[in-house]
Amino acid sequence: MELSIQQICEITHGTLLCGDGGTMIRRLSFDSRDIPGDCLFIPTIGARVDGHDFIGGAFDKGAAAALTSRGDVIRPDKPHVLVADTQKALEALGAYARSRFRGPVVGITGSVGKTTTRELTKAALSAGGRVTGTMKNMNSQIGTPVVLYHMDQDADRAVMEMGISEPGEMKDLVNMVHPTLAVVTNIGVAHIEHLGSREGICAEKMHITDELGPEAWAVLNGDEPLLKAYREKLPCRVLTYGMQDDNDLTARDIEEGDGVRFTAVFDSALTGYREVPVTLMIPGLHNVMNALAALGAAWALGIDPALAALSMGTFSGFSRRLERKQLGGLTLIDDSYNASPPSMKAALDVLDKTSGRKKIALLADMLELGDDAPALHREVGVFAAGLSIDTFILYGRLVCEMAAPLLDAGKTVMLCATREEALQKAIETAATGDVLLLKGSNSMGLDKIAAALPNF
C-alpha cells in the first residue's frame, strides 16, 4: 500500500502539524529499531513504554513521518500527523488497506497451532495462486494492521493469523480483517487468566465468525466439544476436521518419523471429494490436525485438495518451533518459541518418538495459565512420566510441579533455579548420540540456552 501523508490524515481523521503532505508512505512501523526509509512511525502506548519517546530516534534512523497523540513536533522538517489515539489510527490504516483487497481472506485463530496452521494454509492455497498475509508473530491488534497495510494487493488470497489475550480483542480484529472464511484450531487454556474459562476463551475466539454469511465456511476442530457445539449455531456453512470418525475431514494410515504421512479422508456427501495422500516435512501427530485444517480451508476455497496437499509438503517449519539442529553429534529440538499444556505434550511426544541414545527434556514454566497453573504443570508431568524420555531438566518455579510424577516413574530429574544453571546441567548431561528438547514460554529465555549450547 502506498498513501500520501494527506491521505493518511483523511483516513485517521488526523491533522498535519508540519512537513509535506505529499510525502509518500509505503511502510508502517511501531518499532523504532526497524525503520525503513519510506515508513510512517506509529508510537504505540503500552503499560511500561510510550512510543512517543522514540519518535526522535525513528527520525534519526530514516523514518519519513510520524503519528503523534501528544502534539509534540520533534523534527519540523518531517511530517507529524496529530491523531486522538495512535492505536486507533493504526487500526484505521489497516482497515483501509483491507478494504482495497478483493480476494478471499482466511482468518485463523485457536489456542495452539495457529502459526503452523497459518503457514500450512498459505502453502495449500498457493496451489491456486498467489497468497499474502501474516508473517512472523504479527497477529495482535498492533501487528495485524501493519500486516494489512503491507499485504500484496495483487495476491489471489490472504491468510491472517488472529491472536487474542483479552476480552473484546477478536471483535476489534474482525473489524479490521473481515475474514471471509474462518479456521479455529482448538480451545486450550492459554490466556485463561484474562478470559476466565475455556468456555470464555471459546466464546471470544468464535467472534471470528461474526461476519460470515450463509455461503461462507467455518473450518472447526470437530474433536473439541466446545467447537463442535457451534456446528448448529453458526449462520455459515461448517466443515469439521479431526481424528474422530464423525468429522467431515479426518485422517487414517498415519506414519510418523522425521515428518509425518497420512491419508486425508473427506466426507464425500458433504464435499464431493474422497481422499488424498499427504506427506509433511514437519514431525508430530499434532501437525496432522494442523494440516487437516489447512486442507479443509483449501477445499472450501475451491482448490483441488490433491494439489493443496502437494504444496503443503514443501513447508519445512520455522525457527524455534520444533526446529531440529545438529550440534555436532547432539540432536537439538528447539521448541522454545512458546508453551502451553497441549503444545508441551506435543513436543514431548515428538521427543519420545525421536531416535537417540538418551532423550533429555529441558523444560521451563508455561505462563499465563492463571490459578490452575500448578495443576496444569502436574498434568504435563504425569503425561511425560509415561514416555520413554530418560532425563528432565526443569527450570523455573511452576515447572517444578512436574517433578513428583516424574520421580515416581523413575526418571532422572534436575531442578534448576536459573537459566544459567539449566544450561550447565544440559552441557554436563548431554553427549554425542543424544536428543535434547527445549520447551517453555518465550519469556523464560530458552532461546538463549539454544544459542549457548556447544557442539557435542
C-alpha positions as CSV (number, residue, x, y, z in Angstrom):
1,M,0.0,0.0,0.0
2,E,1.2,3.5,-0.9
3,L,-0.5,6.5,0.6
4,S,0.4,10.2,0.9
5,I,0.5,11.9,4.3
6,Q,-2.5,13.9,3.2
7,Q,-4.5,10.6,2.5
8,I,-3.3,9.3,5.9
9,C,-4.7,12.4,7.6
10,E,-8.1,11.8,6.0
11,I,-8.2,8.1,6.9
12,T,-7.1,8.6,10.5
13,H,-9.0,11.9,11.0
14,G,-5.7,13.5,11.8
15,T,-4.2,16.9,11.4
16,L,-0.9,17.6,9.7
17,L,1.2,19.7,12.2
18,C,4.2,20.2,9.9
19,G,6.0,18.8,6.9
20,D,5.0,17.9,3.4
21,G,1.5,16.4,3.0
22,G,2.6,14.9,-0.3
23,T,5.2,12.6,1.3
24,M,4.5,9.0,0.3
25,I,4.3,6.2,2.8
26,R,4.9,2.6,1.7
27,R,5.6,1.0,5.1
28,L,4.4,1.3,8.7
29,S,6.4,0.6,11.8
30,F,5.8,0.7,15.5
31,D,9.3,-0.5,16.3
32,S,11.9,2.3,16.3
33,R,14.6,-0.3,15.8
34,D,13.2,-1.3,12.5
35,I,12.7,1.7,10.3
36,P,12.6,1.5,6.5
37,G,13.2,4.9,4.9
38,D,9.7,5.3,3.4
39,C,7.8,4.4,6.6
40,L,5.4,6.1,9.0
41,F,6.4,5.6,12.6
42,I,3.5,4.9,14.9
43,P,4.2,5.4,18.6
44,T,2.0,3.0,20.5
45,I,1.5,3.3,24.2
46,G,2.0,0.3,26.4
47,A,1.9,-0.4,30.1
48,R,5.6,0.3,30.6
49,V,6.7,2.2,27.4
50,D,5.3,5.1,25.5
51,G,6.4,5.0,21.8
52,H,6.3,8.8,21.6
53,D,9.6,8.8,23.5
54,F,11.2,7.1,20.4
55,I,10.0,9.4,17.7
56,G,13.3,11.3,17.5
57,G,15.2,8.0,17.3
58,A,12.9,6.8,14.5
59,F,13.6,10.0,12.5
60,D,17.3,9.6,13.1
61,K,17.0,6.1,11.5
62,G,15.3,7.5,8.5
63,A,11.5,7.5,9.2
64,A,9.6,9.6,6.7
65,A,6.9,10.7,9.1
66,A,5.3,10.0,12.4
67,L,1.9,9.9,14.1
68,T,1.5,11.6,17.5
69,S,-1.2,12.0,20.0
70,R,0.9,14.3,22.2
71,G,1.2,17.1,19.6
72,D,4.9,17.5,20.1
73,V,6.9,18.5,17.0
74,I,10.3,16.6,17.1
75,R,11.6,17.4,13.7
76,P,9.8,20.4,11.9
77,D,11.1,19.2,8.5
78,K,9.3,15.9,8.8
79,P,5.5,15.3,8.6
80,H,3.8,14.9,12.0
81,V,0.2,13.8,12.0
82,L,-1.8,14.6,15.2
83,V,-4.4,11.9,16.0
84,A,-6.6,11.4,19.0
85,D,-5.3,7.8,19.6
86,T,-2.3,6.3,17.7
87,Q,-3.5,2.7,18.1
88,K,-6.9,3.6,16.7
89,A,-5.2,5.4,13.8
90,L,-3.1,2.4,13.1
91,E,-6.2,0.2,13.0
92,A,-7.9,2.6,10.7
93,L,-4.9,2.4,8.2
94,G,-5.0,-1.4,8.4
95,A,-8.8,-1.5,7.8
96,Y,-8.4,0.9,4.8
97,A,-5.8,-1.4,3.3
98,R,-8.0,-4.4,3.9
99,S,-10.9,-2.7,2.1
100,R,-8.8,-2.5,-1.1
101,F,-8.1,-6.2,-1.2
102,R,-10.6,-8.1,-3.4
103,G,-9.7,-11.7,-2.8
104,P,-11.0,-14.1,-0.1
105,V,-9.4,-13.7,3.4
106,V,-8.9,-16.7,5.7
107,G,-8.8,-15.8,9.4
108,I,-7.1,-18.4,11.7
109,T,-7.4,-18.5,15.5
110,G,-7.1,-21.0,18.3
111,S,-5.2,-21.6,21.5
112,V,-2.3,-23.5,20.0
113,G,-1.2,-24.4,16.4
114,K,-2.3,-21.1,14.9
115,T,1.1,-20.2,13.3
116,T,1.8,-23.7,11.9
117,T,-1.7,-23.9,10.6
118,R,-1.3,-20.5,9.0
119,E,1.8,-21.5,7.2
120,L,0.4,-24.8,6.0
121,T,-2.7,-23.0,4.8
122,K,-0.6,-20.5,2.9
123,A,1.2,-23.4,1.3
124,A,-2.0,-25.2,0.5
125,L,-3.6,-22.1,-1.0
126,S,-0.5,-21.3,-3.1
127,A,-1.6,-24.3,-5.2
128,G,-4.3,-21.9,-6.5
129,G,-2.4,-18.7,-7.0
130,R,-0.5,-16.0,-5.0
131,V,-1.0,-15.8,-1.3
132,T,-0.3,-12.9,1.1
133,G,-0.9,-12.4,4.8
134,T,0.5,-12.6,8.3
135,M,4.3,-13.0,8.7
136,K,6.3,-13.8,11.9
137,N,4.3,-13.2,15.1
138,M,2.4,-10.2,13.8
139,N,-1.1,-11.5,14.9
140,S,-2.1,-8.9,17.5
141,Q,-4.1,-5.7,17.4
142,I,-0.8,-3.9,16.9
143,G,0.8,-6.3,14.4
144,T,-2.4,-7.1,12.3
145,P,-2.9,-3.6,10.9
146,V,0.8,-3.4,9.9
147,V,0.4,-6.7,8.0
148,L,-2.8,-5.5,6.3
149,Y,-1.0,-2.3,5.1
150,H,1.9,-4.3,3.8
151,M,-0.1,-7.1,2.2
152,D,0.2,-7.8,-1.5
153,Q,-2.9,-6.2,-3.0
154,D,-2.5,-8.2,-6.2
155,A,-2.5,-11.6,-4.5
156,D,-5.3,-14.0,-5.1
157,R,-5.9,-14.9,-1.4
158,A,-4.8,-13.8,2.0
159,V,-4.3,-15.8,5.3
160,M,-4.4,-13.8,8.5
161,E,-3.5,-15.2,11.9
162,M,-5.6,-13.6,14.6
163,G,-4.4,-13.9,18.2
164,I,-6.1,-12.6,21.3
165,S,-5.4,-12.5,25.1
166,E,-8.1,-10.1,26.4
167,P,-11.9,-9.9,26.1
168,G,-13.1,-7.8,23.1
169,E,-9.9,-8.2,21.1
170,M,-11.4,-10.6,18.5
171,K,-14.2,-8.2,17.6
172,D,-11.6,-5.5,17.1
173,L,-9.5,-7.8,14.8
174,V,-12.6,-8.8,12.8
175,N,-13.4,-5.2,12.3
176,M,-10.0,-4.8,10.6
177,V,-9.6,-8.2,8.9
178,H,-13.2,-9.0,7.8
179,P,-12.4,-12.7,7.2
180,T,-14.4,-14.5,4.6
181,L,-13.5,-17.9,5.9
182,A,-12.7,-18.8,9.5
183,V,-10.5,-21.6,10.9
184,V,-10.5,-22.4,14.6
185,T,-7.8,-24.9,15.6
186,N,-8.7,-25.6,19.2
187,I,-9.6,-24.2,22.6
188,G,-6.9,-24.5,25.2
189,V,-6.0,-22.7,28.4
190,A,-3.6,-20.1,27.1
191,H,-4.5,-16.6,28.5
192,I,-7.2,-18.2,30.7
193,E,-6.2,-15.7,33.5
194,H,-7.6,-12.9,31.3
195,L,-10.6,-14.8,29.7
196,G,-11.8,-16.7,32.8
197,S,-12.5,-20.2,31.5
198,R,-12.2,-22.4,28.4
199,E,-15.9,-21.5,27.7
200,G,-14.9,-17.9,27.8
201,I,-11.9,-18.4,25.6
202,C,-14.2,-20.3,23.1
203,A,-16.8,-17.6,23.1
204,E,-14.2,-14.9,22.5
205,K,-12.5,-16.8,19.7
206,M,-15.7,-17.6,17.9
207,H,-16.3,-14.0,17.2
208,I,-14.1,-14.7,14.3
209,T,-17.2,-16.0,12.6
210,D,-19.3,-12.8,13.3
211,E,-19.3,-11.6,9.7
212,L,-19.7,-15.0,7.9
213,G,-22.8,-15.3,5.8
214,P,-24.7,-18.4,4.7
215,E,-22.4,-19.1,1.8
216,A,-19.2,-18.7,3.8
217,W,-17.4,-21.5,5.5
218,A,-16.1,-22.1,9.1
219,V,-13.5,-24.9,9.4
220,L,-13.6,-26.1,13.0
221,N,-11.7,-28.8,15.0
222,G,-14.5,-31.3,15.5
223,D,-12.7,-33.2,18.1
224,E,-13.2,-30.3,20.5
225,P,-16.7,-30.5,22.0
226,L,-16.8,-26.7,22.7
227,L,-16.3,-26.1,19.0
228,K,-18.4,-28.9,17.7
229,A,-21.4,-27.4,19.6
230,Y,-21.2,-24.4,17.3
231,R,-22.0,-26.5,14.2
232,E,-25.7,-25.9,14.6
233,K,-25.4,-22.4,15.9
234,L,-23.5,-20.6,13.1
235,P,-25.2,-18.9,10.2
236,C,-22.5,-20.1,7.8
237,R,-21.6,-23.5,6.4
238,V,-19.4,-25.6,8.7
239,L,-16.7,-28.2,7.9
240,T,-15.3,-30.1,10.9
241,Y,-12.0,-31.9,10.9
242,G,-10.2,-34.2,13.4
243,M,-9.3,-37.8,14.3
244,Q,-12.8,-38.8,15.2
245,D,-14.7,-40.6,12.5
246,D,-17.8,-38.4,12.7
247,N,-15.9,-35.4,11.3
248,D,-16.2,-34.2,7.7
249,L,-12.5,-34.5,7.2
250,T,-10.3,-37.0,9.0
251,A,-7.0,-38.9,8.7
252,R,-6.0,-42.6,8.6
253,D,-2.9,-44.6,7.9
254,I,-0.8,-42.1,9.9
255,E,3.0,-42.8,9.8
256,E,5.4,-40.7,12.0
257,G,9.1,-40.2,11.5
258,D,11.2,-37.1,10.8
259,G,8.0,-35.9,9.1
260,V,4.5,-37.4,9.0
261,R,2.4,-39.2,6.4
262,F,-1.3,-39.8,6.3
263,T,-4.3,-40.1,4.1
264,A,-6.9,-37.3,4.4
265,V,-10.4,-38.7,4.1
266,F,-13.3,-36.3,3.1
267,D,-17.0,-36.9,3.7
268,S,-17.9,-37.2,0.1
269,A,-21.6,-36.5,0.8
270,L,-20.6,-33.0,2.0
271,T,-17.6,-32.3,-0.1
272,G,-17.9,-34.4,-3.2
273,Y,-14.3,-35.4,-2.7
274,R,-13.0,-38.6,-1.2
275,E,-9.3,-38.9,-0.1
276,V,-5.8,-37.6,-0.8
277,P,-2.4,-38.7,0.4
278,V,-0.4,-36.1,2.5
279,T,3.3,-36.0,3.3
280,L,4.6,-33.3,5.6
281,M,8.2,-32.4,6.2
282,I,7.4,-31.4,9.8
283,P,7.1,-34.0,12.6
284,G,4.4,-34.7,15.2
285,L,0.9,-36.1,15.3
286,H,-0.4,-32.6,16.2
287,N,0.6,-31.5,12.7
288,V,-1.8,-33.9,11.2
289,M,-4.6,-31.8,12.7
290,N,-3.0,-28.6,11.5
291,A,-2.7,-30.0,8.0
292,L,-6.3,-31.1,8.0
293,A,-7.4,-27.6,8.9
294,A,-5.3,-26.2,6.0
295,L,-6.7,-28.8,3.6
296,G,-10.2,-28.0,4.7
297,A,-9.7,-24.3,4.0
298,A,-8.2,-25.1,0.6
299,W,-11.2,-27.3,-0.4
300,A,-13.7,-24.6,0.8
301,L,-12.0,-22.1,-1.4
302,G,-12.2,-24.3,-4.5
303,I,-8.6,-25.6,-4.6
304,D,-8.1,-29.2,-5.6
305,P,-7.1,-31.0,-2.3
306,A,-4.6,-33.2,-4.1
307,L,-2.7,-30.1,-5.4
308,A,-3.0,-28.4,-2.0
309,A,-1.5,-31.5,-0.3
310,L,1.5,-31.5,-2.6
311,S,2.0,-27.8,-1.9
312,M,1.8,-28.3,1.9
313,G,4.6,-30.9,1.5
314,T,7.0,-28.1,0.7
315,F,6.7,-26.4,4.1
316,S,9.7,-27.3,6.3
317,G,8.9,-25.4,9.5
318,F,10.4,-22.4,11.1
319,S,12.7,-21.1,13.8
320,R,12.2,-22.3,17.4
321,R,9.1,-24.4,16.6
322,L,10.2,-28.0,16.8
323,E,13.3,-26.8,14.8
324,R,15.9,-29.6,14.5
325,K,19.6,-28.7,14.7
326,Q,22.7,-30.8,14.8
327,L,25.2,-29.6,17.4
328,G,28.0,-32.0,16.4
329,G,26.7,-35.4,17.5
330,L,23.8,-34.0,19.5
331,T,20.3,-33.6,18.0
332,L,18.6,-30.4,19.4
333,I,14.9,-30.0,19.1
334,D,14.3,-26.3,19.7
335,D,10.7,-25.6,20.5
336,S,11.4,-22.6,22.7
337,Y,9.1,-20.1,21.0
338,N,6.3,-20.5,23.4
339,A,4.4,-23.1,25.5
340,S,1.0,-24.3,26.7
341,P,0.0,-27.7,28.1
342,P,-1.1,-29.1,24.7
343,S,1.9,-27.8,22.8
344,M,4.3,-29.1,25.6
345,K,2.7,-32.5,25.4
346,A,3.0,-32.4,21.6
347,A,6.7,-31.5,21.9
348,L,7.4,-34.3,24.4
349,D,5.6,-36.7,22.1
350,V,7.9,-35.7,19.3
351,L,10.9,-36.3,21.5
352,D,9.6,-39.6,22.7
353,K,9.4,-40.8,19.0
354,T,12.8,-39.5,18.0
355,S,15.6,-42.0,17.9
356,G,18.5,-41.3,20.2
357,R,20.9,-42.8,22.7
358,K,19.4,-40.8,25.5
359,K,16.4,-38.4,25.4
360,I,16.7,-35.3,27.5
361,A,13.9,-32.7,28.0
362,L,14.8,-29.2,29.3
363,L,11.5,-27.7,30.3
364,A,10.6,-24.3,31.6
365,D,7.5,-22.6,33.0
366,M,4.3,-22.3,31.0
367,L,3.0,-18.8,31.7
368,E,-0.4,-17.0,31.7
369,L,-2.3,-20.1,32.9
370,G,-4.0,-18.4,35.9
371,D,-4.8,-20.2,39.1
372,D,-4.7,-23.6,37.5
373,A,-1.1,-23.3,36.5
374,P,0.3,-25.6,39.2
375,A,-2.2,-28.4,38.4
376,L,-1.7,-28.0,34.6
377,H,2.1,-28.4,35.1
378,R,1.5,-31.5,37.2
379,E,-0.8,-32.8,34.4
380,V,2.0,-32.5,31.9
381,G,4.4,-34.2,34.3
382,V,2.0,-37.2,34.5
383,F,1.9,-37.3,30.7
384,A,5.7,-37.1,30.5
385,A,6.2,-39.8,33.1
386,G,4.6,-42.4,30.7
387,L,7.1,-41.6,27.9
388,S,10.5,-43.1,27.0
389,I,12.3,-39.9,28.0
390,D,15.3,-40.5,30.3
391,T,16.2,-37.2,31.8
392,F,14.3,-34.0,32.7
393,I,16.0,-30.7,33.4
394,L,13.3,-28.4,35.0
395,Y,14.0,-24.6,35.1
396,G,11.5,-22.3,36.8
397,R,9.1,-22.2,39.7
398,L,5.9,-23.7,38.1
399,V,7.6,-26.5,36.1
400,C,8.9,-28.0,39.4
401,E,5.3,-29.2,39.8
402,M,6.2,-31.9,37.3
403,A,9.0,-33.4,39.4
404,A,6.9,-35.7,41.7
405,P,5.2,-37.8,38.9
406,L,8.5,-37.9,37.0
407,L,10.4,-39.2,40.1
408,D,7.6,-41.7,40.9
409,A,8.2,-43.1,37.3
410,G,11.9,-43.5,38.0
411,K,13.0,-40.6,35.7
412,T,16.2,-38.6,36.3
413,V,15.1,-35.1,37.4
414,M,17.2,-32.0,37.9
415,L,15.7,-28.8,39.3
416,C,17.3,-25.5,38.3
417,A,16.6,-22.1,39.8
418,T,18.3,-20.1,37.0
419,R,18.7,-20.3,33.2
420,E,22.4,-20.5,33.6
421,E,22.2,-23.5,35.9
422,A,19.8,-25.2,33.4
423,L,22.3,-24.5,30.6
424,Q,25.2,-26.0,32.7
425,K,23.1,-29.1,33.5
426,A,22.4,-29.6,29.8
427,I,26.1,-29.4,28.9
428,E,27.0,-31.8,31.7
429,T,24.3,-34.3,30.8
430,A,24.1,-34.4,27.0
431,A,26.5,-36.3,24.9
432,T,27.0,-37.5,21.3
433,G,24.1,-39.5,20.1
434,D,21.6,-37.9,22.5
435,V,18.5,-35.9,21.7
436,L,17.7,-32.7,23.7
437,L,14.4,-30.9,23.7
438,L,14.0,-27.2,24.8
439,K,10.4,-26.2,25.6
440,G,9.0,-23.4,27.7
441,S,7.2,-20.0,27.4
442,N,9.1,-17.4,25.4
443,S,9.8,-15.1,28.3
444,M,11.7,-18.0,30.0
445,G,14.5,-17.3,27.5
446,L,15.3,-20.9,26.4
447,D,16.4,-19.4,23.1
448,K,19.5,-18.1,25.0
449,I,20.2,-21.7,26.1
450,A,19.9,-22.9,22.5
451,A,22.4,-20.2,21.4
452,A,24.9,-21.0,24.1
453,L,25.0,-24.8,23.7
454,P,28.3,-26.1,22.2
455,N,28.8,-28.9,19.7
456,F,29.0,-32.3,21.3
